[in-house]
Amino acid sequence: MDHAAVGTLRALDLTLQEALRTVGLSLEAGRVPRATLVLSESGLSVQTQVDYGCRTLAWAEVAGLSRGQRAQRQATGQPPPWLDPLALTRWSVLLRTVGRLLDERQLVLCRVEAAPAPVAAPTACTVTVSVAGEPVFDERAVIECIERLRALRPIRPAEPQPRGPWWAFWRR
């Protein structure tokens, strides 16, 4: 357990689930295919091999970005119905799930190497989380977590579609 780092995150009212989701949204915008995140007591660094480059963020910066994103989500309402909130093809979902697993373990100081799944194979993401060079969990744990979350999601019945004026013609 990383007491000092966990305390810093608690003081900022920030979970790793939300912090990594926030970073994931910026990776999506940058169309990054693969990234390495190094989480430390002071913040995190993101390393990529593409134009996104390398960025270092303090936990306070991540908390500020997260608050801004949360306010924007609340203002826009529900996500579009075609957007699967549990799709491992998106950085934000993949890293949010990794953050959830790290929060469960109260583990902050680690290295995350990841790539989202391709659309054609939505569970073929790659993830390796390690501490001091020792693996802690991989994509299997992420996929299991997503499957647990899917099982908890209520299934909403499809809403009836409004019938257009052409339908009245056929009803005669």
C-alpha positions as CSV (number, residue, x, y, z in Angstrom):
1,M,0.0,0.0,0.0
2,D,1.3,3.4,-1.0
3,H,0.2,5.5,2.1
4,A,1.6,8.9,1.1
5,A,0.4,8.7,-2.5
6,V,-3.1,7.4,-1.4
7,G,-3.3,10.3,1.1
8,T,-2.4,12.8,-1.6
9,L,-5.2,11.5,-3.9
10,R,-7.7,11.4,-1.1
11,A,-6.8,15.1,-0.2
12,L,-7.6,16.0,-3.8
13,D,-10.8,13.9,-3.8
14,L,-9.4,12.0,-6.7
15,T,-9.5,8.2,-7.4
16,L,-7.1,6.5,-9.7
17,Q,-10.2,5.4,-11.7
18,E,-11.1,9.0,-12.4
19,A,-7.4,10.1,-12.8
20,L,-6.6,7.5,-15.4
21,R,-9.9,8.0,-17.2
22,T,-9.0,11.7,-17.5
23,V,-5.6,10.8,-19.0
24,G,-7.3,8.3,-21.2
25,L,-9.5,10.9,-22.8
26,S,-6.4,13.0,-23.8
27,L,-4.8,9.8,-25.3
28,E,-8.0,9.2,-27.3
29,A,-7.9,12.8,-28.6
30,G,-4.2,12.3,-29.6
31,R,-5.0,8.9,-31.3
32,V,-2.3,7.2,-29.4
33,P,-1.9,3.5,-30.2
34,R,0.3,2.5,-27.2
35,A,1.4,4.3,-24.0
36,T,3.4,3.8,-20.8
37,L,2.2,5.5,-17.6
38,V,4.4,5.8,-14.6
39,L,2.5,6.7,-11.4
40,S,4.5,8.3,-8.6
41,E,3.8,10.1,-5.3
42,S,3.8,13.5,-7.1
43,G,1.8,12.6,-10.2
44,L,2.1,10.6,-13.4
45,S,4.0,10.7,-16.6
46,V,2.8,9.5,-19.9
47,Q,5.2,8.2,-22.5
48,T,4.3,7.5,-26.1
49,Q,6.1,6.9,-29.4
50,V,3.9,9.3,-31.4
51,D,3.2,13.0,-31.7
52,Y,1.6,13.0,-28.3
53,G,5.1,12.6,-26.9
54,C,5.9,12.5,-23.2
55,R,3.9,14.5,-20.6
56,T,4.2,14.8,-16.8
57,L,1.2,15.9,-14.7
58,A,1.1,16.5,-11.0
59,W,-1.9,15.0,-9.2
60,A,-3.3,18.4,-8.6
61,E,-3.3,19.1,-12.4
62,V,-5.0,15.8,-13.1
63,A,-7.6,16.6,-10.4
64,G,-8.3,20.0,-12.1
65,L,-8.7,18.4,-15.5
66,S,-10.9,15.7,-14.0
67,R,-13.2,18.3,-12.4
68,G,-13.5,20.1,-15.8
69,Q,-14.3,16.9,-17.6
70,R,-16.9,15.9,-15.0
71,A,-18.6,19.3,-15.3
72,Q,-18.7,19.0,-19.1
73,R,-20.2,15.5,-18.8
74,Q,-22.9,16.7,-16.4
75,A,-23.7,19.6,-18.7
76,T,-24.1,17.5,-21.8
77,G,-26.2,14.8,-20.2
78,Q,-26.3,11.2,-21.4
79,P,-23.6,9.8,-23.7
80,P,-24.8,8.9,-27.2
81,P,-26.6,5.5,-27.2
82,W,-24.1,4.0,-29.7
83,L,-21.2,4.7,-27.3
84,D,-20.5,1.6,-25.2
85,P,-19.3,2.7,-21.8
86,L,-17.5,-0.6,-21.3
87,A,-15.6,-0.8,-24.6
88,L,-11.9,-1.7,-24.2
89,T,-11.3,-0.1,-27.6
90,R,-11.2,3.3,-25.9
91,W,-8.4,4.6,-23.8
92,S,-10.7,6.2,-21.3
93,V,-12.5,2.9,-20.5
94,L,-9.3,0.8,-20.5
95,L,-7.5,3.2,-18.1
96,R,-10.5,3.8,-16.0
97,T,-10.7,0.0,-15.4
98,V,-7.0,-0.2,-14.7
99,G,-7.5,2.6,-12.2
100,R,-10.4,0.8,-10.6
101,L,-8.2,-2.3,-10.0
102,L,-5.4,-0.1,-8.6
103,D,-7.9,1.6,-6.3
104,E,-9.1,-1.8,-5.0
105,R,-5.5,-2.7,-4.2
106,Q,-4.7,0.8,-2.8
107,L,-1.7,0.8,-5.1
108,V,-0.4,4.0,-6.7
109,L,3.3,3.6,-7.3
110,C,3.4,1.5,-10.4
111,R,4.1,1.4,-14.2
112,V,1.3,0.7,-16.6
113,E,2.0,-0.3,-20.2
114,A,-1.1,-0.5,-22.3
115,A,-2.8,-0.4,-25.7
116,P,-6.6,-0.4,-26.3
117,A,-8.2,-3.2,-28.2
118,P,-8.8,-2.9,-31.9
119,V,-12.5,-2.5,-32.9
120,A,-12.4,-5.8,-34.7
121,A,-11.4,-7.6,-31.5
122,P,-12.9,-5.6,-28.6
123,T,-11.2,-7.6,-25.8
124,A,-7.8,-7.8,-27.4
125,C,-6.3,-5.0,-25.3
126,T,-2.8,-5.3,-23.8
127,V,-2.1,-4.2,-20.3
128,T,0.8,-4.9,-17.9
129,V,0.9,-3.3,-14.5
130,S,4.1,-3.7,-12.6
131,V,5.6,-2.5,-9.3
132,A,9.4,-2.4,-9.0
133,G,9.6,-4.5,-12.2
134,E,7.3,-7.3,-10.8
135,P,4.0,-7.8,-12.6
136,V,0.9,-7.1,-10.6
137,F,-1.9,-7.8,-13.1
138,D,-2.5,-7.8,-16.8
139,E,-5.3,-7.6,-19.4
140,R,-7.0,-10.7,-18.0
141,A,-7.8,-8.9,-14.8
142,V,-9.1,-5.9,-16.8
143,I,-11.3,-8.1,-18.9
144,E,-12.6,-9.9,-15.8
145,C,-13.4,-6.5,-14.2
146,I,-15.3,-5.3,-17.4
147,E,-17.3,-8.6,-17.4
148,R,-18.2,-8.1,-13.8
149,L,-19.3,-4.5,-14.6
150,R,-21.4,-5.7,-17.6
151,A,-23.1,-8.2,-15.4
152,L,-24.1,-5.4,-13.0
153,R,-25.5,-3.1,-15.7
154,P,-29.2,-3.1,-15.9
155,I,-30.5,-4.1,-19.3
156,R,-32.9,-1.4,-20.4
157,P,-35.6,-2.4,-22.8
158,A,-35.4,-0.8,-26.2
159,E,-37.5,2.4,-26.4
160,P,-40.2,2.3,-29.1
161,Q,-39.3,4.3,-32.2
162,P,-41.8,7.0,-33.2
163,R,-43.6,6.1,-36.4
164,G,-43.1,8.5,-39.3
165,P,-46.0,9.8,-41.4
166,W,-45.4,7.1,-44.0
167,W,-46.6,4.5,-41.5
168,A,-50.1,6.1,-41.5
169,F,-50.3,5.5,-45.3
170,W,-49.8,1.7,-44.9
171,R,-52.3,1.4,-42.0
172,R,-55.2,2.3,-44.3
